[in-house]
Amino acid sequence: MSKKVKNLITRELSEKFKDVDGVAVISPRGIGAIRNNAIRRKLHEKGVRMTVVKNTLAKRAVGDGSKLKGFDRLLDGPSAVIYGQASIAAIARLLIEEKKADDKLELRGAFFDGEVYVGDKGMEQVSKLPTREEAIAGVMAALMGPGKKIAGALKGPGGKLGAILKAIEEKAGKAEGGSPATA
């Protein structure tokens, strides 16, 4: 491959990885074309892309100022980098499902926030992390929980007082011999 072609590929990879903060890496070795297309289709539905890269060019594309600095530890032999709009936890879950369907799929690991999670165990660990939406929901539930308790505490005595007043009114109506509505 000529130097011009390598520079073009490096520039293209740099553009693809520019806004990416986490990636997963698998080995495409042993995956047939039909299986490869099926995996890519499932990834595409989630807004995720898979790019088979030459390791040296991927290392060059990441560079010093990138959020992916250090993911090159996962690059060993033929590599396919998986990245996209979905959270790294969602990507890991999808890849683990694919691994269950096809044992030939080799999960190299995942990289995000400067941390490398290596192999199948690393992917398992990442898949158990909450996605962005799940984390936001957890924070909102934690914030709303005390508010609900306070509202219940404030509403509870008022409701009891209202029930007592209604009972007194009904008793007074019965004592007069008529219904409380006619009184």
N, C-alpha and C positions, 0 to 999 in steps of 0.2 A: 504494500500500500504506500503510495507516495506521501510525502510530507504535506502537500496541499490538501489531499483527501483527509488525512488525519486531522489537520487543523479545522477543516470544515465539520467533520464529525464531532470534534471536541467542542467547537462553538455551538453546534446544535444541541449537544448534551448539556452544555452549560445553560442554555436557554430553557431547556426542559426542567432542569433541576433548580432553577433560580428561586422559585417561590415555594419549593418543597422543603418541609422541615422534618420529614420522616420517610424512610423507605424500608421495604422488605426485599430480601434477596433469596432467590431460589436457583437451583441448577436446572437448566433446560435439558440436560442430558437424559436420554431414555424416554422422553415424552414425544409421542408421535404427533404428526401434523394435525390430525383430527382432534386429539386430546388438547393440543396446544391451542387450537382455535376455540374449543369449548371453554377452556380456562380464560382466554382473552375475552370472550363474549360475556362471561359472568362478571369479570372484572370491569368491563366497559359499562355494564348495567349499573354498577356502583360508582361510576365516575372515576375509575382507576385504570391506569395504563401499565402495560408490561413491555419493557424494552430490553432486548438482548444486547449486551454491551461487551466490548473488548475491555478487559480490566484496566490496562494502562491508559486507555482513552478516558474511561470513567474516572480514574484517579486524577487525571489532568483536568477534567471538566469540573470537578468539585472545587479545586483550588483552595486558597487560604481563607477567603472571606465568606465562604458558604456555610450555611447551617448544617450541611452534611459532612463537614470536615471530620474525618475519622471513620466513616462508614466503609472505607476501603479494606478494613480488616475482614469484612464478610466476602470480599472478592477473592475467590480461589478457584481456578479452572473456569469452565464456561459459566457465565452468570447472566441472570435475567433480573433486572431491577424493577420492582413494582412500586408505583407511587401514584398519587392523585389527590382528589378532593376529599375522599373518605378518610376517616381517622385511621391511624396505624393499628388500633385495636380491631376495627372492623375489617381491615385488610388481613390481619393475622387470623381472625375467625374464619374468613372465607378460605384462606390457604389451608387451614387445619381441616376444614370440611373436604377440600380437594385432596388432601393427603389421606384422609380416611377412604375416599373413593379410589385412590390410586397410590399404592405404597411406593411406586417408583419415584414419586415426586420427592425431591430432596430439598428440605427447608434449611437454608443456610442461616437465616436469622433476620432480625429487624434492628433498625437504628433510628432513634429519635432523641431529642433533647441531650445529645452528646453521649448517650448510653448505647452500648452494643448488647443485644440479646442474641446469643448464639444458639443455633440448632433448634431442634424440635422443642426442647424444654424452654428455651428463650421465647419461642413463638407462643407456647402455651401461657407463659407468664404475661406476655403482651396482650394476648387475647382476653385475659381476665381483667384487664384494666378497663375502666369505663370509657365510652366514647365521649366526645365533647358534649353531645346532647344529654347523655346520661349523667354526666358530671354536673351540668347546669341544672337538671331536674333535681338531683340530690341536694344541691345548694339551696334551691328554691324551697324544697320540702323542709330543709333544716331551718330556713328563715321563716317559713309560714307556720311551722309547728307551734312555737311559743305564742304567735299572734292568735292562733285559733284557741289556744288554752285561755288566753286573756279574755278574748271575746266571750268564750263560754262561761268564764268566771263572772264577767260583768252581766251577762244575760241571765245566768242561772238564778240569782237572788231576785231579780226583777220578775222573772217568770213565776217563781214561788209566791211572791207577794201578790201578783195578779191572780193566781189561783186561789189564794186565801181570801182576797177581797171578793172574788166571784162567789165563793162558798158562803161567805157572810151575807152577801146580797141575796142569794137563793134562800138561805135560812130565814132572813128577814121577810122575804116575800111569802114564804110558807106560813110564817107566824101571823102575818096579817090576813091570811086566808086567800090570797090571790097570787097570781103569777108575777114574777118580777118585771115582766114586760108591761103589765097594766099599772103597776105602781108608779 
